[in-house]
Amino acid sequence: MEERMDRRIARLALARFRVSGFVGTSIADLAGTLGVSKAAIYYHYRSKDALLHRLIDPLLDAIDACIQDHTTPAPSARTARQLLGAYLAVLLAHREVVPLIATDVAVLNHPSIGPRLHSQNQQLRTLLTGPNASPSARLRAEAALGAIWRPLIAEPPLDLTDPTHQHTLVDAAVATLQPSRSSPDRRLVAAARSARTPSTRT
């Protein structure tokens, strides 16, 4: 059965956006590759922005649903693990789109997509730390989220189809959330102060 034209357009657009970027890909490029007129593209998608939303919105909608499912105050470590596992599952389900939102500056700065991504990241971070987290806790949450999505854009691609690998990834992210038992910051501050203190030796 022949693939529907709207799906062919979307599939080609995603491949081109990932290689040439959203800005570097034109409707004329897509039409030429498909052997159709630009009008045929516009029949299915009224603009390149509409095409971008067709690719990105299912992932953003799934992240919103994930956040809604895990919206609880001051999550426990178990809840944080569940959230990170669910977040990973969402990203894996939309893995082909993840590099586009993670690396394309035009997508990250898109007037409607960019703010939505920023808001989702803030909500995820708050779910992991609670609303009144310290700066160090917020940094750990940001690192934990990065630990989840960064391997999905690694080159060469990493095999994340194995559930064991997925568990390893979530374990690493959860471990990132835990504060260190040592106090490296205090040691660094003390060392810096020592370095600035003039020697009393003659």
C-alpha positions as CSV (number, residue, x, y, z in Angstrom):
1,M,0.0,0.0,0.0
2,E,1.4,3.4,-1.0
3,E,2.3,5.7,1.8
4,R,0.0,8.7,2.2
5,M,1.5,11.9,0.8
6,D,1.2,13.9,4.0
7,R,3.3,11.2,5.8
8,R,5.8,11.1,3.0
9,I,6.2,14.8,3.3
10,A,6.6,14.7,7.1
11,R,9.1,11.8,6.9
12,L,11.2,13.6,4.3
13,A,11.0,16.9,6.2
14,L,12.3,15.3,9.4
15,A,15.2,13.8,7.5
16,R,16.0,17.1,5.8
17,F,15.6,19.2,9.0
18,R,18.0,16.9,10.9
19,V,20.7,17.2,8.2
20,S,20.2,20.8,6.9
21,G,18.3,22.3,9.8
22,F,14.9,23.8,9.9
23,V,16.1,27.1,8.4
24,G,18.2,25.4,5.8
25,T,15.4,23.4,4.4
26,S,12.8,24.9,2.0
27,I,9.5,23.8,0.8
28,A,11.0,23.9,-2.7
29,D,13.7,21.4,-1.6
30,L,11.0,19.0,-0.3
31,A,8.8,19.4,-3.4
32,G,11.8,18.8,-5.7
33,T,12.9,15.6,-3.9
34,L,9.3,14.2,-3.9
35,G,8.8,15.2,-7.5
36,V,5.7,17.3,-6.8
37,S,4.8,21.0,-6.9
38,K,5.1,23.3,-3.9
39,A,1.4,23.7,-4.2
40,A,1.1,19.9,-3.4
41,I,3.1,20.4,-0.2
42,Y,1.0,23.4,0.8
43,Y,-2.2,21.4,0.2
44,H,-1.2,19.2,3.1
45,Y,0.7,21.8,5.2
46,R,-0.1,25.5,5.0
47,S,3.5,26.5,5.9
48,K,6.8,25.1,6.9
49,D,5.9,26.1,10.5
50,A,2.8,23.8,10.2
51,L,5.1,21.0,9.0
52,L,7.4,21.5,12.0
53,H,4.5,21.4,14.4
54,R,3.3,18.2,12.8
55,L,6.7,16.7,13.7
56,I,7.2,18.2,17.1
57,D,3.8,18.5,18.7
58,P,3.2,14.7,19.3
59,L,6.4,14.6,21.4
60,L,5.5,17.8,23.3
61,D,2.0,16.5,23.9
62,A,3.4,13.3,25.3
63,I,5.8,15.2,27.6
64,D,2.8,17.3,28.9
65,A,0.9,14.0,29.6
66,C,3.9,12.6,31.4
67,I,4.2,15.7,33.6
68,Q,0.5,15.7,34.3
69,D,0.7,12.0,35.4
70,H,3.5,12.7,37.8
71,T,2.4,16.1,39.3
72,T,2.8,15.7,43.0
73,P,4.4,17.9,45.6
74,A,7.9,17.1,46.9
75,P,8.4,13.8,45.0
76,S,10.1,10.9,46.8
77,A,13.1,9.1,45.3
78,R,10.8,6.4,44.1
79,T,8.5,8.9,42.4
80,A,11.6,10.6,40.8
81,R,12.6,7.2,39.4
82,Q,9.2,6.7,38.0
83,L,9.1,10.2,36.4
84,L,12.6,9.7,34.8
85,G,11.6,6.3,33.6
86,A,8.4,7.7,32.1
87,Y,10.3,10.6,30.5
88,L,12.7,8.2,28.9
89,A,9.9,6.1,27.6
90,V,8.3,9.2,26.0
91,L,11.6,10.2,24.4
92,L,12.3,6.7,23.1
93,A,8.8,6.6,21.5
94,H,9.7,9.8,19.6
95,R,13.4,9.2,19.3
96,E,13.6,10.4,15.6
97,V,12.4,13.9,16.7
98,V,14.6,14.3,19.8
99,P,17.8,15.4,17.9
100,L,15.8,18.1,16.2
101,I,14.6,19.7,19.4
102,A,18.0,19.1,21.1
103,T,20.3,20.5,18.5
104,D,18.5,22.8,16.1
105,V,18.8,26.4,17.4
106,A,16.0,27.6,15.2
107,V,13.7,25.0,16.8
108,L,14.8,25.8,20.3
109,N,14.2,29.5,19.6
110,H,10.9,29.0,17.7
111,P,8.3,31.5,19.1
112,S,5.8,28.8,20.1
113,I,7.9,25.6,20.4
114,G,10.8,27.2,22.4
115,P,8.7,28.6,25.3
116,R,6.8,25.3,25.5
117,L,10.1,23.3,25.8
118,H,11.4,25.7,28.4
119,S,8.2,25.4,30.4
120,Q,8.3,21.6,30.3
121,N,11.9,21.6,31.4
122,Q,11.1,23.8,34.4
123,Q,8.1,21.6,35.3
124,L,10.2,18.5,35.1
125,R,12.9,20.0,37.2
126,T,10.4,21.2,39.9
127,L,8.9,17.7,40.0
128,L,12.3,16.3,40.7
129,T,13.3,18.8,43.3
130,G,10.2,20.3,44.8
131,P,9.2,24.0,44.5
132,N,11.7,25.5,46.9
133,A,14.9,23.6,45.9
134,S,18.4,24.9,46.5
135,P,20.5,26.0,43.6
136,S,22.6,22.8,43.9
137,A,19.4,20.6,43.8
138,R,18.2,22.4,40.7
139,L,21.6,21.8,39.1
140,R,21.4,18.1,39.9
141,A,17.9,17.9,38.5
142,E,19.1,19.6,35.3
143,A,21.9,17.1,35.1
144,A,19.5,14.2,35.7
145,L,17.3,15.3,32.8
146,G,20.4,15.7,30.6
147,A,21.4,12.2,31.6
148,I,18.1,10.9,30.2
149,W,18.0,12.7,26.8
150,R,21.7,13.2,26.0
151,P,22.3,9.5,25.1
152,L,19.4,9.6,22.6
153,I,21.4,12.0,20.4
154,A,24.8,10.4,20.8
155,E,26.8,9.6,17.7
156,P,27.1,6.8,16.8
157,P,23.7,6.0,18.1
158,L,23.5,4.0,21.3
159,D,21.3,0.9,21.6
160,L,18.6,1.8,24.0
161,T,16.1,-0.9,22.9
162,D,17.4,-3.2,25.6
163,P,15.5,-2.7,28.8
164,T,18.7,-3.3,30.8
165,H,20.3,-0.3,29.1
166,Q,17.2,1.8,29.9
167,H,17.4,0.8,33.5
168,T,21.1,1.7,33.6
169,L,20.2,5.1,32.2
170,V,17.5,5.8,34.7
171,D,19.8,4.5,37.5
172,A,22.5,7.0,36.4
173,A,19.9,9.9,36.3
174,V,18.6,9.0,39.8
175,A,22.1,8.8,41.2
176,T,22.7,12.3,39.8
177,L,19.9,13.7,42.0
178,Q,21.5,12.5,45.2
179,P,23.7,15.1,47.0
180,S,27.3,14.1,47.6
181,R,28.1,13.0,51.1
182,S,31.4,15.0,50.9
183,S,31.4,18.8,50.7
184,P,33.5,19.6,47.7
185,D,32.2,23.1,47.5
186,R,33.4,24.0,51.0
187,R,36.8,22.5,50.3
188,L,37.1,24.5,47.1
189,V,36.1,27.7,48.9
190,A,38.7,27.0,51.6
191,A,41.4,26.3,49.1
192,A,40.6,29.5,47.2
193,R,40.7,31.5,50.4
194,S,44.1,29.9,51.3
195,A,45.5,30.8,48.0
196,R,44.4,34.4,48.4
197,T,45.9,34.7,51.9
198,P,49.4,36.3,51.9
199,S,52.1,34.1,53.3
200,T,53.4,35.1,56.8
201,R,56.8,33.5,56.2
202,T,59.8,35.8,55.8
